[in-house]
């Protein structure tokens, strides 16, 4: 009886832990192979989404930096003063108003806010892709105006050292969500020989790994933003260095991870 029980226990142990290891392996393969390959497979959509977000951002940032009143075209005066306070020289933590919540409470806020933006960007693709482009352009204009205004006020160093690290994850996720939305919109506009419902279903299946990547990047971005980006005790030079490394890691992961090795 004891020997029989030992055999059953051994078999149960092997079955349970083998399944756990198999599940872990699938998750690792998804992040190391599936997500980067899916992003590269949607390369043209990623390029269009990047341009739709980056060009308005850079253009508005330059305009607001050299023309103080330019930012008022996109933000009202109280909002701009609020941003000046959030990145002022006497704040307890960057990116927050005085008396703001704790790091853990801000973590939840960042996760919900970032996921909301990404969802709207992706869902906008259902409107023939135009909605996704509109959300990308709007967010680029919105962020660029803030960056340029703070630069003109002499607070650019505080702002850029705040956004550079978590921006590697957050901005990449927003662009990828836009690219997934564009893929959905393109399938609706040009289904080919397939029905529109079939084309939409196929496109949605192909972008699922991209959306996994978007969610993972947003969670990482929220953690970094809550506990690292907002910290005043970290020198700006260190944040710039860490932020640069994070950008290289994200770009390297999406551009080269999962490629077949040459013999």
N, C-alpha and C positions, 0 to 999 in steps of 0.2 A: 504493500500500500504506500509506504514512504517513497519507494523508488518510482512508483507511478505518479505520485504527486510532484516529485522533483522533475520528472519528464514534462508533465503538464506545465509546471511553472517555467521551465526553460523554454518550452515552445511559445508560451504566452509572452515571455520577455522578448524573444527574438521577433515575434510578429509585431508587437507594439513599437519597439524601438526601431525596427526596420522601416515601419511606416513613417515614424517621426523623421528619421534620417532622409527618407525619400522625399517627404514634404519639404524639408529644409533644402535639399538639393534642387528641387523644382523652383523654390523661391530664389535661391542664389543664381540659378541659370536664367531666370527671368530678368534679374537685375544686371547680370554680367553679360548676357547675350541677347535675350529677347527684346528688352527695351531699347538698347542702342541700335540694334538691327532695324527695329520698327521705325525709329526716328530717321535713320538714314534712308529707309525705303520711302519716306515722305519728305525727302530732301527739298524738293521744289516748294512744297507748302511751307516748310520751315523757313526757307529763304524769303518767300513773300511775307510771311508773318513777321520775320525779323525786320524787314524794311518798313513794313507798315507801322511797327512800334518804334524803331530806332530813329528813323528820319524825322518824324514830328518831335520826338524827345530832344534830339540834338538841335534841331532848328529853333524850337521854342526856348531851349536853355540859352542859346547864344543871343537870341533876341531879347530875352528878359535880363540877361547879364549886362548888356550894353544900353538898354533902354528901360529905366526903372518903371515906367508906366505900362510896359508891354504885358506884364503878368496880370494887370488888372483886367485884361481882356478875357481871362480865363478864371480868375479868382477875385472875390470881393476883398476889400481892404481888411475887414476883421479876420478873415481866414489867413491872409498873408501875415498879419501881426501875430496870429496864433502860431504860425510856423516859425516865426522869428523867435518866439518865446521857447518853443520846443527845442531849438538848436542854439539857444543863447549860451553865453559863457558862464552863467551862474546856475544852470539847471542841475538837478541831482542826477538825472539820467537823460541821455539824448533821445529825441523822438517822442517825448511825453510831455504833457502839461504838468504844471506844478500840482502836487497832491495826487498824482495819477496812481493807478493800482500797482500791486506788487508784480514781480517778474512772472510768477506763476499765473496770475490773473491775466497779465498781458499776453502770455503764451497762448491761452485759450482765445483771446481776442484776435491775435495775429492769425491763428489757424483758421478761424471762422471767416475772417476778412479775406485772407488770401484764397481760400477755397471758393468763396463767393465770387471773387473776380474771375478766377479760372473757369468756374462753371458758366458764368455769363459769356465769357469769351468763347468757350466751346459751343454752348447752346446757340450762340448767334450764327453758327454755321448752318443751322437749319433754314435760315432765311437766305438761301442761295449763296452762302458764304459772306454776304454783305454785312450781316450783323457782326460776325467775327472780326472783319476788317474795321468796322466802326468802333468796336470796343478797344481794339488794339491802338487805333489812331487816337482815340479819346484819352486813353491812359498815358500814351506817349506825350500828348500835349499837356496833360494835367501834371505829370511828373516833371517834364522839362521846364514848365513855368515856375514850379517851386524851386528847382535846382538853380535856375538862372536868377531868380529873385534873391535867394539866400546868398548866392555868389556876389551879387551887387551890394548886398548889405554887409559883406565881410564875414559871413558865417559859412562860406563854402567848405572850409576845412572840416568843421564840425559835421556838416551834412554828408559830405562825401566819405569821410571816415566811418560814418554810421552805416551807409548803405552798401559799401563796396563788398563786404563779406556776404551778408545774407542776400544781396542782390544777385550773386552768382547763381543761387538756387531759385530765388523768387522770380526774377525776370526771365530766366530760362524756362521756368514752368509756365509762365503766362504766354510766352511765345509758342511753346509746344502745345498749349491748350488752343491757341489760335490756329496753329497748323492743323490740329485734329479737326477743328471746326471747318476749316477750308476744305479738307478732304471730304467731309460729309456734304458740304455745299456743292462741291464739284460733282459728286456722285448723283446728287439730285438734278443738277443742270444737264449733265452729260452721262446718262446711264448706259449708253451704247446699245448693245442688243439685249441687254437685261431690262427688266421692268424697273421702275423707279424704286419700288419697295425692295426688290431684290438687290439693286445697286446700293441702296442705303444700308441694307443688312450686311452686305459684304464689306462696305467701307467701314461700318461700325466695328465689325469683327477685327479688321486690320488695325484700327486705331486704339483698340483696347490696351495693348502694351504701352502705347504712348501715354495714355491717361493714367496707367499705373505709375509711370515715371513722373507725371505731373503731380500726383498726390504725394509721392515720396519726397520730391523736391520741395514742395510747399511745407511739409512737416519739418524737414530739416531747416528750411528758411525761418520758420516761426521760432524754433528752438534757438537758432543763432541770433535772431533779432532780439529775442527777449532777454537772453543771458549774456551775450557778447557785444552785439552792436551798440546797445544802449549804455554800456559800462563806461563811465568817465575815467576810471582808474587805468584803463589801457591806453598807452600812448598812441597817437594817431599813426605814427610810423609803423607800429606793430600791426595795427588794423589794416593798413594798406598792404603790408607784406603778406599777412594771412589771407586777405581778400584776393590778392593776385594769385596765390597758390590755389585757392578755391576755384577761381575762374579757370585756371589751367586744368584742374582735376575734372571739373564738369565738362569742359570742352573735349578733353582727352577721352573721357568715358563715353561720350556720345559719338565722337568721331572715329575712335579706333577700337574700342572694346567690342569683342564678339566677332572680329574679322577672322577669316580663315587664315591659318598660318601657312606660309610658303615653305615647301619642302626644299 
